[in-house]
Amino acid sequence: MDARYIVIEGPIGVGKTSLAHLLATELSARLFLEKVEDNPFLARFYQDRHQFAFQTQIFFLLSRYRQLGFLQQQDLFSSVMLSDYFLPKDRIFAALNLNPEELSLYDQIYALLNPRIPKPDLVIYLQAETNALMQRIKLRGRDYENGMEWDYLASLNQAYNDFFFYYKDTPLLVIQTTEIDFVKSRADLEDLLDKITQMKKGTQYYVPRI
């Protein structure tokens, strides 16, 4: 598969950015990373999700749209482009955190923006058990994530699984990362690179070599 635009997705703490850096180096790709820390509402959202969910989500939606809209100006045939997020992930969070009235307004804005964003040639979906996600979040030590609740993360994890179970828009490679460490294992990384080059249409599942 000759993928020119690759997206890595998955729930909070699953290792999207770490893998994105590795693959960008191996594939000589231009890397576009999500600017999560730029959201001024994020810390307050984790303190009071109900009060600050809408502001947080709209800021993310517009910010992600601006960042990904930049891809339209790039030559997707001259180099590989790789990102650690894509716009449909925003709708996963919105459905989980917004009340029905807020979600209705959000959906109207989302419907205007989403068609303007280029679709990836390949989406890599990273899965992990919720306990593993919690451990990774604690290890990276971001202050605004200190109040992350297990139940919230479990709900988000399930929402991601539900979304990608029905996802058919692009080729999809699903990777269960609970027992895999691409950062520390060169063999796992090389095995994944082989899988990416062999990807075809539809959904496939990465099973590491034993």
Backbone torsions as a table, in degrees:
resi	resn	phi	psi	omega
1	MET	NA	130.8	179.9
2	ASP	-99.9	76.5	-177.9
3	ALA	-82.2	123.6	179.4
4	ARG	-99.6	-22.2	179.3
5	TYR	-132.2	110.3	-174.9
6	ILE	-115.5	135.1	177.5
7	VAL	-117.5	138.0	172.9
8	ILE	-110.9	125.5	-177.4
9	GLU	-131.0	165.6	179.1
10	GLY	155.2	169.5	-176.2
11	PRO	-69.9	171.4	-179.7
12	ILE	-56.4	131.3	174.8
13	GLY	86.0	2.5	-174.1
14	VAL	-79.7	-17.8	176.9
15	GLY	108.4	25.4	-178.0
16	LYS	-59.8	-50.2	-174.2
17	THR	-67.9	-38.8	178.9
18	SER	-61.6	-45.3	179.1
19	LEU	-68.9	-35.9	178.6
20	ALA	-59.8	-43.1	178.2
21	HIS	-62.1	-43.3	-179.2
22	LEU	-63.7	-47.8	-177.6
23	LEU	-68.4	-35.1	178.4
24	ALA	-61.0	-39.7	178.0
25	THR	-66.9	-46.4	-176.2
26	GLU	-67.9	-33.7	-175.5
27	LEU	-99.7	2.9	-176.1
28	SER	52.1	46.1	-174.2
29	ALA	-97.4	152.7	170.4
30	ARG	-79.6	129.0	-171.2
31	LEU	-105.1	128.8	176.8
32	PHE	-119.4	111.9	-176.3
33	LEU	-105.7	144.0	178.1
34	GLU	-68.3	139.7	-179.0
35	LYS	-100.5	71.8	-175.2
36	VAL	-62.9	-42.1	-173.5
37	GLU	-67.4	-12.6	-180.0
38	ASP	-75.3	-12.5	-177.9
39	ASN	-77.5	113.2	-175.8
40	PRO	-72.5	-11.4	-178.0
41	PHE	-96.9	-7.8	-168.5
42	LEU	-64.2	-46.1	-179.5
43	ALA	-61.2	-41.1	179.3
44	ARG	-69.7	-30.1	176.9
45	PHE	-61.4	-43.6	-179.1
46	TYR	-70.1	-19.9	175.5
47	GLN	-83.4	-34.4	-179.5
48	ASP	-148.8	88.6	-173.5
49	ARG	-62.7	-38.4	-176.5
50	HIS	-67.5	-41.5	-175.7
51	GLN	-73.3	-35.6	-171.2
52	PHE	-112.3	10.5	-177.3
53	ALA	-64.1	-46.4	-174.7
54	PHE	-66.1	-46.3	178.8
55	GLN	-60.6	-42.9	179.9
56	THR	-62.0	-43.6	-175.1
57	GLN	-71.1	-41.2	179.3
58	ILE	-66.4	-39.9	177.1
59	PHE	-60.9	-46.1	178.7
60	PHE	-61.1	-44.3	-178.0
61	LEU	-59.2	-48.5	-178.3
62	LEU	-69.5	-38.9	179.0
63	SER	-65.4	-44.7	179.3
64	ARG	-65.5	-37.2	177.9
65	TYR	-63.4	-44.6	179.4
66	ARG	-62.8	-44.0	-179.0
67	GLN	-64.9	-48.0	-176.8
68	LEU	-74.9	-26.7	176.1
69	GLY	-62.0	-25.2	177.6
70	PHE	-61.6	-28.0	-179.4
71	LEU	-63.7	-26.8	179.7
72	GLN	-64.0	-24.4	-178.0
73	GLN	-89.2	-4.2	-176.6
74	GLN	-94.8	157.9	177.0
75	ASP	-88.9	98.7	-176.3
76	LEU	-70.4	-6.0	-179.1
77	PHE	-99.3	-12.4	-176.3
78	SER	-91.6	-21.7	-179.9
79	SER	-158.4	159.7	175.7
80	VAL	-78.5	138.0	176.1
81	MET	-117.8	139.7	-174.1
82	LEU	-137.2	135.0	-179.1
83	SER	-132.8	152.8	178.6
84	ASP	-98.5	22.4	174.7
85	TYR	-168.3	162.9	168.7
86	PHE	-142.9	164.9	-167.8
87	LEU	-63.2	-38.3	-179.3
88	PRO	-57.1	-22.8	177.2
89	LYS	-62.3	-28.4	-179.5
90	ASP	-61.4	-37.7	-179.5
91	ARG	-67.3	-29.1	176.8
92	ILE	-61.8	-48.7	179.5
93	PHE	-65.6	-40.4	-178.4
94	ALA	-61.6	-45.5	-179.4
95	ALA	-63.5	-29.6	-178.2
96	LEU	-80.3	-33.1	-167.9
97	ASN	-109.7	-20.7	-174.4
98	LEU	-94.7	149.3	174.0
99	ASN	-77.6	168.4	-173.5
100	PRO	-56.4	-40.1	-179.7
101	GLU	-67.7	-43.3	178.6
102	GLU	-65.0	-40.7	-178.7
103	LEU	-66.2	-35.7	178.0
104	SER	-62.7	-44.1	177.9
105	LEU	-67.2	-42.8	178.2
106	TYR	-57.4	-45.4	-177.1
107	ASP	-62.3	-33.9	177.6
108	GLN	-65.1	-40.6	178.7
109	ILE	-70.4	-44.0	-179.5
110	TYR	-59.8	-40.4	-178.1
111	ALA	-63.9	-28.3	177.8
112	LEU	-77.4	-32.4	-172.1
113	LEU	-91.1	-40.3	-171.1
114	ASN	-57.6	-42.0	-178.7
115	PRO	-63.7	-15.6	-177.1
116	ARG	-87.5	-5.2	-176.8
117	ILE	-98.9	131.8	179.3
118	PRO	-64.4	143.3	177.6
119	LYS	-82.4	143.1	176.9
120	PRO	-71.2	158.9	173.4
121	ASP	-80.7	-24.4	-178.9
122	LEU	-152.8	134.0	171.8
123	VAL	-112.4	128.6	174.9
124	ILE	-104.9	114.8	-178.2
125	TYR	-101.8	117.1	179.5
126	LEU	-94.3	125.1	176.4
127	GLN	-108.4	156.6	170.7
128	ALA	-162.4	154.6	175.1
129	GLU	-67.3	151.2	-175.5
130	THR	-60.4	-39.0	178.7
131	ASN	-61.4	-38.1	177.6
132	ALA	-66.4	-39.7	177.7
133	LEU	-62.4	-44.3	179.3
134	MET	-60.4	-42.3	179.9
135	GLN	-63.8	-43.0	-179.5
136	ARG	-66.8	-38.3	178.2
137	ILE	-63.1	-41.6	178.4
138	LYS	-65.7	-37.8	-178.3
139	LEU	-66.9	-34.8	-178.3
140	ARG	-81.0	-17.7	165.3
141	GLY	64.6	39.0	175.3
142	ARG	-78.9	127.9	-173.9
143	ASP	-56.4	-43.9	-174.5
144	TYR	-70.7	-11.5	178.6
145	GLU	-97.3	2.1	-176.8
146	ASN	-61.4	-29.9	-178.7
147	GLY	-91.8	12.9	-178.6
148	MET	-60.5	126.0	-179.0
149	GLU	-93.1	142.7	-179.3
150	TRP	-60.2	-42.2	-177.0
151	ASP	-63.6	-40.6	178.8
152	TYR	-64.5	-45.1	-179.5
153	LEU	-64.9	-37.5	177.5
154	ALA	-64.3	-40.5	177.8
155	SER	-64.6	-41.6	178.0
156	LEU	-64.3	-42.6	179.1
157	ASN	-59.8	-43.8	178.7
158	GLN	-67.0	-37.0	179.0
159	ALA	-63.6	-39.5	175.6
160	TYR	-63.0	-45.5	179.7
161	ASN	-61.3	-41.2	179.4
162	ASP	-64.4	-43.1	-179.0
163	PHE	-61.4	-49.5	-175.1
164	PHE	-77.7	-16.7	174.2
165	PHE	-62.4	-34.5	-178.0
166	TYR	-102.9	1.8	-174.5
167	TYR	-72.5	124.9	-178.5
168	LYS	-133.2	4.0	-170.5
169	ASP	-69.2	-30.7	-178.3
170	THR	-144.3	167.3	170.2
171	PRO	-55.3	140.4	-174.0
172	LEU	-132.7	128.3	175.0
173	LEU	-113.3	117.2	-176.6
174	VAL	-100.1	129.8	-178.3
175	ILE	-128.3	121.8	172.7
176	GLN	-86.0	111.4	-169.6
177	THR	-99.5	2.2	-174.6
178	THR	-55.9	-38.5	-177.2
179	GLU	-110.4	12.3	-177.4
180	ILE	-117.9	138.6	177.6
181	ASP	-130.7	95.8	-178.6
182	PHE	-68.9	-25.1	-179.5
183	VAL	-69.9	-42.5	-174.8
184	LYS	-92.6	-21.7	-175.7
185	SER	-110.4	106.2	177.7
186	ARG	-64.7	-34.7	-179.6
187	ALA	-64.0	-42.6	178.0
188	ASP	-62.6	-41.8	-178.9
189	LEU	-64.4	-44.9	179.6
190	GLU	-65.1	-36.7	177.2
191	ASP	-63.6	-41.1	178.0
192	LEU	-64.9	-41.8	178.9
193	LEU	-59.6	-39.7	176.5
194	ASP	-62.3	-41.3	-179.3
195	LYS	-64.2	-40.5	-179.5
196	ILE	-62.4	-43.7	-178.6
197	THR	-68.3	-22.9	-179.0
198	GLN	-94.1	-2.0	-176.8
199	MET	-60.8	141.5	174.4
200	LYS	-123.6	-159.0	-180.0
201	LYS	-72.5	162.7	175.6
202	GLY	86.0	-163.3	-178.7
203	THR	-106.6	132.1	175.4
204	GLN	-129.7	158.9	-176.7
205	TYR	-119.6	131.6	179.7
206	TYR	-82.1	122.9	175.0
207	VAL	-119.3	111.8	-176.2
208	PRO	-63.3	148.9	176.5
209	ARG	-68.5	143.9	-179.3
210	ILE	-100.1	NA	NA
